[in-house]
Amino acid sequence: MYRSTGRYYTDIVNTYRIDKARGLLQYSGKTIAAIAEDCGYHTVYHFNRTFKKFMHMSAAEYRRKR
């Protein structure tokens, strides 16, 4: 996948998942744990770490700012 798009498959999947999580954080009252599960993450820790890597802020910070 890297050759044709310049991005690794895991980055593409994580980008999709984080975009979905951003929408849920903005427009739903779900907990961060429920959002992590809805987006396909098995642990909140992994979700938070990935979210911060892509968005440069935690999911809780993102929710507060939006």
PQR file with spaces between the fields and no chain letter, atoms N, CA, C, O and H, PARSE charges and radii, in Angstrom:
ATOM       1  N    MET     1       0.827   -1.190    0.000 -0.4000 1.5000
ATOM       2  CA   MET     1       0.000    0.000    0.000 -0.0000 2.0000
ATOM       3  C    MET     1       0.868    1.250    0.000  0.5500 1.7000
ATOM       4  O    MET     1       0.471    2.274   -0.555 -0.5500 1.4000
ATOM       5  N    TYR     2       2.002    1.187    0.590 -0.4000 1.5000
ATOM       6  CA   TYR     2       2.861    2.362    0.715 -0.0000 2.0000
ATOM       7  C    TYR     2       3.272    2.912   -0.645  0.5500 1.7000
ATOM       8  O    TYR     2       3.345    4.128   -0.820 -0.5500 1.4000
ATOM       9  H    TYR     2       2.324    0.355    1.041  0.4000 1.0000
ATOM      10  N    ARG     3       3.538    2.050   -1.594 -0.4000 1.5000
ATOM      11  CA   ARG     3       4.040    2.496   -2.897 -0.0000 2.0000
ATOM      12  C    ARG     3       3.023    3.346   -3.653  0.5500 1.7000
ATOM      13  O    ARG     3       3.385    4.351   -4.264 -0.5500 1.4000
ATOM      14  H    ARG     3       3.479    1.062   -1.451  0.4000 1.0000
ATOM      15  N    SER     4       1.770    2.954   -3.615 -0.4000 1.5000
ATOM      16  CA   SER     4       0.777    3.661   -4.428 -0.0000 2.0000
ATOM      17  C    SER     4       0.261    4.943   -3.765  0.5500 1.7000
ATOM      18  O    SER     4      -0.077    5.899   -4.463 -0.5500 1.4000
ATOM      19  H    SER     4       1.475    2.137   -3.119  0.4000 1.0000
ATOM      20  N    THR     5       0.195    4.976   -2.435 -0.4000 1.5000
ATOM      21  CA   THR     5      -0.373    6.142   -1.757 -0.0000 2.0000
ATOM      22  C    THR     5       0.643    6.959   -0.980  0.5500 1.7000
ATOM      23  O    THR     5       0.396    8.121   -0.658 -0.5500 1.4000
ATOM      24  H    THR     5       0.469    4.199   -1.868  0.4000 1.0000
ATOM      25  N    GLY     6       1.773    6.362   -0.679 -0.4000 1.5000
ATOM      26  CA   GLY     6       2.754    7.048    0.146 -0.0000 2.0000
ATOM      27  C    GLY     6       2.437    6.956    1.625  0.5500 1.7000
ATOM      28  O    GLY     6       3.102    7.581    2.451 -0.5500 1.4000
ATOM      29  H    GLY     6       1.974    5.417   -0.940  0.4000 1.0000
ATOM      30  N    ARG     7       1.419    6.177    1.957 -0.4000 1.5000
ATOM      31  CA   ARG     7       1.008    6.011    3.360 -0.0000 2.0000
ATOM      32  C    ARG     7       0.871    4.524    3.660  0.5500 1.7000
ATOM      33  O    ARG     7       0.524    3.724    2.792 -0.5500 1.4000
ATOM      34  H    ARG     7       0.879    5.670    1.286  0.4000 1.0000
ATOM      35  N    TYR     8       1.148    4.185    4.888 -0.4000 1.5000
ATOM      36  CA   TYR     8       0.990    2.802    5.315 -0.0000 2.0000
ATOM      37  C    TYR     8      -0.476    2.497    5.580  0.5500 1.7000
ATOM      38  O    TYR     8      -1.251    3.385    5.937 -0.5500 1.4000
ATOM      39  H    TYR     8       1.429    4.835    5.593  0.4000 1.0000
ATOM      40  N    TYR     9      -0.845    1.247    5.405 -0.4000 1.5000
ATOM      41  CA   TYR     9      -2.235    0.809    5.595 -0.0000 2.0000
ATOM      42  C    TYR     9      -2.742    1.165    6.991  0.5500 1.7000
ATOM      43  O    TYR     9      -3.872    1.633    7.136 -0.5500 1.4000
ATOM      44  H    TYR     9      -0.216    0.526    5.115  0.4000 1.0000
ATOM      45  N    THR    10      -1.930    0.951    8.007 -0.4000 1.5000
ATOM      46  CA   THR    10      -2.369    1.248    9.370 -0.0000 2.0000
ATOM      47  C    THR    10      -2.654    2.733    9.560  0.5500 1.7000
ATOM      48  O    THR    10      -3.569    3.093   10.300 -0.5500 1.4000
ATOM      49  H    THR    10      -1.012    0.570    7.889  0.4000 1.0000
ATOM      50  N    ASP    11      -1.889    3.596    8.908 -0.4000 1.5000
ATOM      51  CA   ASP    11      -2.147    5.036    8.997 -0.0000 2.0000
ATOM      52  C    ASP    11      -3.464    5.405    8.326  0.5500 1.7000
ATOM      53  O    ASP    11      -4.193    6.267    8.816 -0.5500 1.4000
ATOM      54  H    ASP    11      -1.146    3.304    8.306  0.4000 1.0000
ATOM      55  N    ILE    12      -3.767    4.761    7.220 -0.4000 1.5000
ATOM      56  CA   ILE    12      -5.029    5.022    6.524 -0.0000 2.0000
ATOM      57  C    ILE    12      -6.205    4.592    7.399  0.5500 1.7000
ATOM      58  O    ILE    12      -7.180    5.331    7.536 -0.5500 1.4000
ATOM      59  H    ILE    12      -3.175    4.060    6.822  0.4000 1.0000
ATOM      60  N    VAL    13      -6.118    3.408    7.987 -0.4000 1.5000
ATOM      61  CA   VAL    13      -7.190    2.907    8.849 -0.0000 2.0000
ATOM      62  C    VAL    13      -7.328    3.790   10.080  0.5500 1.7000
ATOM      63  O    VAL    13      -8.441    4.153   10.460 -0.5500 1.4000
ATOM      64  H    VAL    13      -5.326    2.808    7.875  0.4000 1.0000
ATOM      65  N    ASN    14      -6.222    4.136   10.701 -0.4000 1.5000
ATOM      66  CA   ASN    14      -6.284    4.981   11.899 -0.0000 2.0000
ATOM      67  C    ASN    14      -6.833    6.366   11.587  0.5500 1.7000
ATOM      68  O    ASN    14      -7.553    6.937   12.406 -0.5500 1.4000
ATOM      69  H    ASN    14      -5.317    3.842   10.393  0.4000 1.0000
ATOM      70  N    THR    15      -6.509    6.917   10.420 -0.4000 1.5000
ATOM      71  CA   THR    15      -7.062    8.210   10.032 -0.0000 2.0000
ATOM      72  C    THR    15      -8.580    8.126    9.932  0.5500 1.7000
ATOM      73  O    THR    15      -9.288    9.016   10.403 -0.5500 1.4000
ATOM      74  H    THR    15      -5.924    6.453    9.755  0.4000 1.0000
ATOM      75  N    TYR    16      -9.074    7.066    9.324 -0.4000 1.5000
ATOM      76  CA   TYR    16     -10.525    6.871    9.223 -0.0000 2.0000
ATOM      77  C    TYR    16     -11.147    6.757   10.616  0.5500 1.7000
ATOM      78  O    TYR    16     -12.163    7.391   10.898 -0.5500 1.4000
ATOM      79  H    TYR    16      -8.499    6.343    8.940  0.4000 1.0000
ATOM      80  N    ARG    17     -10.541    5.956   11.478 -0.4000 1.5000
ATOM      81  CA   ARG    17     -11.074    5.754   12.831 -0.0000 2.0000
ATOM      82  C    ARG    17     -11.066    7.059   13.639  0.5500 1.7000
ATOM      83  O    ARG    17     -12.031    7.360   14.342 -0.5500 1.4000
ATOM      84  H    ARG    17      -9.715    5.441   11.250  0.4000 1.0000
ATOM      85  N    ILE    18      -9.997    7.816   13.542 -0.4000 1.5000
ATOM      86  CA   ILE    18      -9.894    9.068   14.299 -0.0000 2.0000
ATOM      87  C    ILE    18     -10.902   10.089   13.766  0.5500 1.7000
ATOM      88  O    ILE    18     -11.485   10.839   14.548 -0.5500 1.4000
ATOM      89  H    ILE    18      -9.213    7.571   12.971  0.4000 1.0000
ATOM      90  N    ASP    19     -11.112   10.127   12.462 -0.4000 1.5000
ATOM      91  CA   ASP    19     -12.126   11.030   11.901 -0.0000 2.0000
ATOM      92  C    ASP    19     -13.512   10.685   12.438  0.5500 1.7000
ATOM      93  O    ASP    19     -14.296   11.571   12.779 -0.5500 1.4000
ATOM      94  H    ASP    19     -10.638    9.518   11.827  0.4000 1.0000
ATOM      95  N    LYS    20     -13.802    9.395   12.507 -0.4000 1.5000
ATOM      96  CA   LYS    20     -15.082    8.954   13.069 -0.0000 2.0000
ATOM      97  C    LYS    20     -15.171    9.359   14.544  0.5500 1.7000
ATOM      98  O    LYS    20     -16.210    9.843   14.992 -0.5500 1.4000
ATOM      99  H    LYS    20     -13.166    8.676   12.229  0.4000 1.0000
ATOM     100  N    ALA    21     -14.104    9.164   15.283 -0.4000 1.5000
ATOM     101  CA   ALA    21     -14.080    9.519   16.709 -0.0000 2.0000
ATOM     102  C    ALA    21     -14.264   11.011   16.903  0.5500 1.7000
ATOM     103  O    ALA    21     -14.953   11.429   17.834 -0.5500 1.4000
ATOM     104  H    ALA    21     -13.260    8.770   14.919  0.4000 1.0000
ATOM     105  N    ARG    22     -13.669   11.815   16.051 -0.4000 1.5000
ATOM     106  CA   ARG    22     -13.821   13.275   16.159 -0.0000 2.0000
ATOM     107  C    ARG    22     -15.290   13.670   16.048  0.5500 1.7000
ATOM     108  O    ARG    22     -15.767   14.509   16.812 -0.5500 1.4000
ATOM     109  H    ARG    22     -13.109   11.475   15.295  0.4000 1.0000
ATOM     110  N    GLY    23     -16.000   13.074   15.110 -0.4000 1.5000
ATOM     111  CA   GLY    23     -17.421   13.358   14.955 -0.0000 2.0000
ATOM     112  C    GLY    23     -18.218   12.943   16.180  0.5500 1.7000
ATOM     113  O    GLY    23     -19.101   13.671   16.635 -0.5500 1.4000
ATOM     114  H    GLY    23     -15.612   12.392   14.489  0.4000 1.0000
ATOM     115  N    LEU    24     -17.902   11.767   16.712 -0.4000 1.5000
ATOM     116  CA   LEU    24     -18.608   11.295   17.901 -0.0000 2.0000
ATOM     117  C    LEU    24     -18.290   12.155   19.120  0.5500 1.7000
ATOM     118  O    LEU    24     -19.166   12.399   19.950 -0.5500 1.4000
ATOM     119  H    LEU    24     -17.185   11.175   16.343  0.4000 1.0000
ATOM     120  N    LEU    25     -17.061   12.610   19.234 -0.4000 1.5000
ATOM     121  CA   LEU    25     -16.694   13.472   20.354 -0.0000 2.0000
ATOM     122  C    LEU    25     -17.439   14.803   20.288  0.5500 1.7000
ATOM     123  O    LEU    25     -17.814   15.360   21.320 -0.5500 1.4000
ATOM     124  H    LEU    25     -16.349   12.412   18.560  0.4000 1.0000
ATOM     125  N    GLN    26     -17.647   15.304   19.093 -0.4000 1.5000
ATOM     126  CA   GLN    26     -18.315   16.596   18.930 -0.0000 2.0000
ATOM     127  C    GLN    26     -19.824   16.504   19.096  0.5500 1.7000
ATOM     128  O    GLN    26     -20.438   17.379   19.707 -0.5500 1.4000
ATOM     129  H    GLN    26     -17.342   14.852   18.255  0.4000 1.0000
ATOM     130  N    TYR    27     -20.426   15.448   18.555 -0.4000 1.5000
ATOM     131  CA   TYR    27     -21.876   15.440   18.413 -0.0000 2.0000
ATOM     132  C    TYR    27     -22.609   14.375   19.226  0.5500 1.7000
ATOM     133  O    TYR    27     -23.823   14.228   19.087 -0.5500 1.4000
ATOM     134  H    TYR    27     -19.928   14.738   18.058  0.4000 1.0000
ATOM     135  N    SER    28     -21.908   13.642   20.057 -0.4000 1.5000
ATOM     136  CA   SER    28     -22.594   12.654   20.889 -0.0000 2.0000
ATOM     137  C    SER    28     -22.202   12.851   22.346  0.5500 1.7000
ATOM     138  O    SER    28     -21.180   13.465   22.652 -0.5500 1.4000
ATOM     139  H    SER    28     -20.922   13.761   20.170  0.4000 1.0000
ATOM     140  N    GLY    29     -23.000   12.338   23.206 -0.4000 1.5000
ATOM     141  CA   GLY    29     -22.711   12.410   24.631 -0.0000 2.0000
ATOM     142  C    GLY    29     -22.063   11.142   25.157  0.5500 1.7000
ATOM     143  O    GLY    29     -21.985   10.935   26.368 -0.5500 1.4000
ATOM     144  H    GLY    29     -23.830   11.839   22.958  0.4000 1.0000
ATOM     145  N    LYS    30     -21.598   10.293   24.251 -0.4000 1.5000
ATOM     146  CA   LYS    30     -20.990    9.029   24.652 -0.0000 2.0000
ATOM     147  C    LYS    30     -19.688    9.272   25.413  0.5500 1.7000
ATOM     148  O    LYS    30     -19.023   10.293   25.236 -0.5500 1.4000
ATOM     149  H    LYS    30     -21.662   10.461   23.267  0.4000 1.0000
ATOM     150  N    THR    31     -19.348    8.319   26.252 -0.4000 1.5000
ATOM     151  CA   THR    31     -18.076    8.394   26.953 -0.0000 2.0000
ATOM     152  C    THR    31     -16.943    8.119   25.967  0.5500 1.7000
ATOM     153  O    THR    31     -17.154    7.567   24.887 -0.5500 1.4000
ATOM     154  H    THR    31     -19.887    7.489   26.395  0.4000 1.0000
ATOM     155  N    ILE    32     -15.749    8.517   26.364 -0.4000 1.5000
ATOM     156  CA   ILE    32     -14.585    8.275   25.513 -0.0000 2.0000
ATOM     157  C    ILE    32     -14.349    6.776   25.358  0.5500 1.7000
ATOM     158  O    ILE    32     -13.933    6.325   24.291 -0.5500 1.4000
ATOM     159  H    ILE    32     -15.578    8.966   27.241  0.4000 1.0000
ATOM     160  N    ALA    33     -14.605    6.012   26.393 -0.4000 1.5000
ATOM     161  CA   ALA    33     -14.448    4.555   26.309 -0.0000 2.0000
ATOM     162  C    ALA    33     -15.418    3.972   25.288  0.5500 1.7000
ATOM     163  O    ALA    33     -15.036    3.093   24.514 -0.5500 1.4000
ATOM     164  H    ALA    33     -14.942    6.379   27.260  0.4000 1.0000
ATOM     165  N    ALA    34     -16.660    4.439   25.270 -0.4000 1.5000
ATOM     166  CA   ALA    34     -17.652    3.944   24.314 -0.0000 2.0000
ATOM     167  C    ALA    34     -17.274    4.338   22.888  0.5500 1.7000
ATOM     168  O    ALA    34     -17.451    3.555   21.955 -0.5500 1.4000
ATOM     169  H    ALA    34     -16.970    5.152   25.898  0.4000 1.0000
ATOM     170  N    ILE    35     -16.757    5.547   22.726 -0.4000 1.5000
ATOM     171  CA   ILE    35     -16.321    6.008   21.403 -0.0000 2.0000
ATOM     172  C    ILE    35     -15.141    5.175   20.919  0.5500 1.7000
ATOM     173  O    ILE    35     -15.086    4.788   19.752 -0.5500 1.4000
ATOM     174  H    ILE    35     -16.614    6.183   23.484  0.4000 1.0000
ATOM     175  N    ALA    36     -14.213    4.905   21.803 -0.4000 1.5000
ATOM     176  CA   ALA    36     -13.053    4.073   21.437 -0.0000 2.0000
ATOM     177  C    ALA    36     -13.529    2.710   20.944  0.5500 1.7000
ATOM     178  O    ALA    36     -13.037    2.207   19.933 -0.5500 1.4000
ATOM     179  H    ALA    36     -14.258    5.219   22.751  0.4000 1.0000
ATOM     180  N    GLU    37     -14.470    2.120   21.642 -0.4000 1.5000
ATOM     181  CA   GLU    37     -14.997    0.805   21.247 -0.0000 2.0000
ATOM     182  C    GLU    37     -15.727    0.905   19.908  0.5500 1.7000
ATOM     183  O    GLU    37     -15.550    0.045   19.045 -0.5500 1.4000
ATOM     184  H    GLU    37     -14.870    2.528   22.462  0.4000 1.0000
ATOM     185  N    ASP    38     -16.540    1.941   19.727 -0.4000 1.5000
ATOM     186  CA   ASP    38     -17.276    2.125   18.472 -0.0000 2.0000
ATOM     187  C    ASP    38     -16.347    2.290   17.280  0.5500 1.7000
ATOM     188  O    ASP    38     -16.699    1.924   16.159 -0.5500 1.4000
ATOM     189  H    ASP    38     -16.683    2.639   20.429  0.4000 1.0000
ATOM     190  N    CYS    39     -15.180    2.830   17.514 -0.4000 1.5000
ATOM     191  CA   CYS    39     -14.221    3.086   16.435 -0.0000 2.0000
ATOM     192  C    CYS    39     -13.247    1.931   16.222  0.5500 1.7000
ATOM     193  O    CYS    39     -12.340    2.028   15.396 -0.5500 1.4000
ATOM     194  H    CYS    39     -14.894    3.127   18.425  0.4000 1.0000
ATOM     195  N    GLY    40     -13.429    0.856   16.953 -0.4000 1.5000
ATOM     196  CA   GLY    40     -12.642   -0.344   16.705 -0.0000 2.0000
ATOM     197  C    GLY    40     -11.396   -0.521   17.541  0.5500 1.7000
ATOM     198  O    GLY    40     -10.566   -1.381   17.245 -0.5500 1.4000
ATOM     199  H    GLY    40     -14.166    0.778   17.624  0.4000 1.0000
ATOM     200  N    TYR    41     -11.252    0.284   18.585 -0.4000 1.5000
ATOM     201  CA   TYR    41     -10.092    0.136   19.463 -0.0000 2.0000
ATOM     202  C    TYR    41     -10.446   -0.797   20.615  0.5500 1.7000
ATOM     203  O    TYR    41     -11.536   -0.710   21.181 -0.5500 1.4000
ATOM     204  H    TYR    41     -11.926    0.982   18.825  0.4000 1.0000
ATOM     205  N    HIS    42      -9.529   -1.682   20.956 -0.4000 1.5000
ATOM     206  CA   HIS    42      -9.783   -2.664   22.007 -0.0000 2.0000
ATOM     207  C    HIS    42      -9.560   -2.105   23.400  0.5500 1.7000
ATOM     208  O    HIS    42     -10.144   -2.593   24.367 -0.5500 1.4000
ATOM     209  H    HIS    42      -8.644   -1.753   20.496  0.4000 1.0000
ATOM     210  N    THR    43      -8.717   -1.084   23.511 -0.4000 1.5000
ATOM     211  CA   THR    43      -8.476   -0.476   24.815 -0.0000 2.0000
ATOM     212  C    THR    43      -8.539    1.044   24.690  0.5500 1.7000
ATOM     213  O    THR    43      -8.213    1.605   23.644 -0.5500 1.4000
ATOM     214  H    THR    43      -8.242   -0.688   22.726  0.4000 1.0000
ATOM     215  N    VAL    44      -8.955    1.694   25.754 -0.4000 1.5000
ATOM     216  CA   VAL    44      -9.000    3.150   25.784 -0.0000 2.0000
ATOM     217  C    VAL    44      -7.581    3.703   25.708  0.5500 1.7000
ATOM     218  O    VAL    44      -7.348    4.747   25.100 -0.5500 1.4000
ATOM     219  H    VAL    44      -9.220    1.239   26.604  0.4000 1.0000
ATOM     220  N    TYR    45      -6.642    3.005   26.320 -0.4000 1.5000
ATOM     221  CA   TYR    45      -5.243    3.440   26.283 -0.0000 2.0000
ATOM     222  C    TYR    45      -4.756    3.554   24.842  0.5500 1.7000
ATOM     223  O    TYR    45      -4.161    4.563   24.465 -0.5500 1.4000
ATOM     224  H    TYR    45      -6.832    2.156   26.814  0.4000 1.0000
ATOM     225  N    HIS    46      -5.006    2.528   24.042 -0.4000 1.5000
ATOM     226  CA   HIS    46      -4.561    2.535   22.643 -0.0000 2.0000
ATOM     227  C    HIS    46      -5.268    3.639   21.864  0.5500 1.7000
ATOM     228  O    HIS    46      -4.644    4.324   21.054 -0.5500 1.4000
ATOM     229  H    HIS    46      -5.490    1.709   24.349  0.4000 1.0000
ATOM     230  N    PHE    47      -6.560    3.812   22.104 -0.4000 1.5000
ATOM     231  CA   PHE    47      -7.306    4.888   21.453 -0.0000 2.0000
ATOM     232  C    PHE    47      -6.715    6.246   21.802  0.5500 1.7000
ATOM     233  O    PHE    47      -6.460    7.062   20.916 -0.5500 1.4000
ATOM     234  H    PHE    47      -7.066    3.255   22.762  0.4000 1.0000
ATOM     235  N    ASN    48      -6.497    6.488   23.082 -0.4000 1.5000
ATOM     236  CA   ASN    48      -5.964    7.787   23.511 -0.0000 2.0000
ATOM     237  C    ASN    48      -4.585    8.055   22.922  0.5500 1.7000
ATOM     238  O    ASN    48      -4.286    9.170   22.495 -0.5500 1.4000
ATOM     239  H    ASN    48      -6.704    5.825   23.802  0.4000 1.0000
ATOM     240  N    ARG    49      -3.762    7.036   22.905 -0.4000 1.5000
ATOM     241  CA   ARG    49      -2.402    7.191   22.361 -0.0000 2.0000
ATOM     242  C    ARG    49      -2.453    7.502   20.859  0.5500 1.7000
ATOM     243  O    ARG    49      -1.723    8.366   20.374 -0.5500 1.4000
ATOM     244  H    ARG    49      -4.004    6.130   23.252  0.4000 1.0000
ATOM     245  N    THR    50      -3.316    6.795   20.134 -0.4000 1.5000
ATOM     246  CA   THR    50      -3.436    7.020   18.696 -0.0000 2.0000
ATOM     247  C    THR    50      -4.066    8.373   18.402  0.5500 1.7000
ATOM     248  O    THR    50      -3.626    9.084   17.498 -0.5500 1.4000
ATOM     249  H    THR    50      -3.909    6.094   20.528  0.4000 1.0000
ATOM     250  N    PHE    51      -5.099    8.730   19.167 -0.4000 1.5000
ATOM     251  CA   PHE    51      -5.758   10.018   18.974 -0.0000 2.0000
ATOM     252  C    PHE    51      -4.757   11.156   19.164  0.5500 1.7000
ATOM     253  O    PHE    51      -4.715   12.096   18.370 -0.5500 1.4000
ATOM     254  H    PHE    51      -5.456    8.152   19.902  0.4000 1.0000
ATOM     255  N    LYS    52      -3.967   11.063   20.202 -0.4000 1.5000
ATOM     256  CA   LYS    52      -2.986   12.112   20.483 -0.0000 2.0000
ATOM     257  C    LYS    52      -1.917   12.177   19.393  0.5500 1.7000
ATOM     258  O    LYS    52      -1.455   13.265   19.048 -0.5500 1.4000
ATOM     259  H    LYS    52      -4.002   10.299   20.847  0.4000 1.0000
ATOM     260  N    LYS    53      -1.526   11.044   18.855 -0.4000 1.5000
ATOM     261  CA   LYS    53      -0.529   11.008   17.781 -0.0000 2.0000
ATOM     262  C    LYS    53      -1.039   11.748   16.546  0.5500 1.7000
ATOM     263  O    LYS    53      -0.283   12.480   15.907 -0.5500 1.4000
ATOM     264  H    LYS    53      -1.902   10.161   19.134  0.4000 1.0000
ATOM     265  N    PHE    54      -2.307   11.565   16.209 -0.4000 1.5000
ATOM     266  CA   PHE    54      -2.857   12.171   15.007 -0.0000 2.0000
ATOM     267  C    PHE    54      -3.344   13.601   15.222  0.5500 1.7000
ATOM     268  O    PHE    54      -3.227   14.430   14.320 -0.5500 1.4000
ATOM     269  H    PHE    54      -2.922   10.971   16.728  0.4000 1.0000
ATOM     270  N    MET    55      -3.884   13.905   16.395 -0.4000 1.5000
ATOM     271  CA   MET    55      -4.517   15.200   16.626 -0.0000 2.0000
ATOM     272  C    MET    55      -3.672   16.145   17.491  0.5500 1.7000
ATOM     273  O    MET    55      -4.006   17.323   17.618 -0.5500 1.4000
ATOM     274  H    MET    55      -3.978   13.231   17.128  0.4000 1.0000
ATOM     275  N    HIS    56      -2.603   15.653   18.075 -0.4000 1.5000
ATOM     276  CA   HIS    56      -1.710   16.449   18.926 -0.0000 2.0000
ATOM     277  C    HIS    56      -2.409   16.989   20.174  0.5500 1.7000
ATOM     278  O    HIS    56      -2.006   18.008   20.734 -0.5500 1.4000
ATOM     279  H    HIS    56      -2.331   14.696   17.972  0.4000 1.0000
ATOM     280  N    MET    57      -3.453   16.293   20.594 -0.4000 1.5000
ATOM     281  CA   MET    57      -4.143   16.586   21.851 -0.0000 2.0000
ATOM     282  C    MET    57      -4.949   15.351   22.219  0.5500 1.7000
ATOM     283  O    MET    57      -5.261   14.525   21.361 -0.5500 1.4000
ATOM     284  H    MET    57      -3.780   15.465   20.138  0.4000 1.0000
ATOM     285  N    SER    58      -5.281   15.232   23.487 -0.4000 1.5000
ATOM     286  CA   SER    58      -6.052   14.067   23.921 -0.0000 2.0000
ATOM     287  C    SER    58      -7.497   14.197   23.455  0.5500 1.7000
ATOM     288  O    SER    58      -7.940   15.276   23.059 -0.5500 1.4000
ATOM     289  H    SER    58      -5.028   15.903   24.184  0.4000 1.0000
ATOM     290  N    ALA    59      -8.217   13.098   23.506 -0.4000 1.5000
ATOM     291  CA   ALA    59      -9.630   13.103   23.130 -0.0000 2.0000
ATOM     292  C    ALA    59     -10.436   14.005   24.055  0.5500 1.7000
ATOM     293  O    ALA    59     -11.347   14.700   23.606 -0.5500 1.4000
ATOM     294  H    ALA    59      -7.857   12.222   23.828  0.4000 1.0000
ATOM     295  N    ALA    60     -10.107   13.998   25.334 -0.4000 1.5000
ATOM     296  CA   ALA    60     -10.808   14.850   26.287 -0.0000 2.0000
ATOM     297  C    ALA    60     -10.560   16.330   25.989  0.5500 1.7000
ATOM     298  O    ALA    60     -11.486   17.137   26.065 -0.5500 1.4000
ATOM     299  H    ALA    60      -9.367   13.434   25.698  0.4000 1.0000
ATOM     300  N    GLU    61      -9.329   16.691   25.652 -0.4000 1.5000
ATOM     301  CA   GLU    61      -9.020   18.070   25.286 -0.0000 2.0000
ATOM     302  C    GLU    61      -9.778   18.470   24.020  0.5500 1.7000
ATOM     303  O    GLU    61     -10.318   19.573   23.930 -0.5500 1.4000
ATOM     304  H    GLU    61      -8.576   16.036   25.590  0.4000 1.0000
ATOM     305  N    TYR    62      -9.812   17.567   23.052 -0.4000 1.5000
ATOM     306  CA   TYR    62     -10.522   17.836   21.809 -0.0000 2.0000
ATOM     307  C    TYR    62     -11.995   18.096   22.079  0.5500 1.7000
ATOM     308  O    TYR    62     -12.578   19.027   21.523 -0.5500 1.4000
ATOM     309  H    TYR    62      -9.374   16.672   23.125  0.4000 1.0000
ATOM     310  N    ARG    63     -12.593   17.280   22.929 -0.4000 1.5000
ATOM     311  CA   ARG    63     -14.011   17.454   23.257 -0.0000 2.0000
ATOM     312  C    ARG    63     -14.248   18.796   23.948  0.5500 1.7000
ATOM     313  O    ARG    63     -15.218   19.488   23.638 -0.5500 1.4000
ATOM     314  H    ARG    63     -12.119   16.524   23.381  0.4000 1.0000
ATOM     315  N    ARG    64     -13.377   19.166   24.873 -0.4000 1.5000
ATOM     316  CA   ARG    64     -13.541   20.447   25.575 -0.0000 2.0000
ATOM     317  C    ARG    64     -13.428   21.641   24.617  0.5500 1.7000
ATOM     318  O    ARG    64     -14.167   22.616   24.750 -0.5500 1.4000
ATOM     319  H    ARG    64     -12.589   18.605   25.124  0.4000 1.0000
ATOM     320  N    LYS    65     -12.512   21.561   23.662 -0.4000 1.5000
ATOM     321  CA   LYS    65     -12.287   22.667   22.734 -0.0000 2.0000
ATOM     322  C    LYS    65     -13.379   22.779   21.665  0.5500 1.7000
ATOM     323  O    LYS    65     -13.543   23.836   21.055 -0.5500 1.4000
ATOM     324  H    LYS    65     -11.912   20.769   23.554  0.4000 1.0000
ATOM     325  N    ARG    66     -14.103   21.725   21.444 -0.4000 1.5000
ATOM     326  CA   ARG    66     -15.148   21.748   20.424 -0.0000 2.0000
ATOM     327  C    ARG    66     -16.473   21.993   21.086  0.5500 1.7000
ATOM     328  O    ARG    66     -17.500   22.051   20.410 -0.5500 1.4000
ATOM     329  H    ARG    66     -13.970   20.867   21.939  0.4000 1.0000
